[in-house]
Amino acid sequence: MKWSARHAIAVMLFCALGWGLWQVPAANSQGLMSPNYVPIGVSAAGNVSTAWFHDPASRQAVACQTVLASGSGLSAIQCVSTRLP
């Protein structure tokens, strides 16, 4: 098979395209997508404590409360969230 100028140009373009795609960095998101909760209050009554948090950007409010085990120790922390109007 005889190589023509068109074949040589096509091979060079294909190689250049492959090299160019290899050199392009992967797209990365630069935005901070995690909420920034601000503590707005705490309360305690007996063995139960509650803390409230607010994210002004997303208008989310979160309340977290301690859950006691049948003994005297802390077993978990339960949180609920809602979007404020």
Summary of the structure (lengths in Angstrom):
residues: 85
radius of gyration: 29.4
end to end distance: 73.9
largest distance: 91.4
contacts: 144
relative contact order: 0.13
helix: 22%
strand: 41%
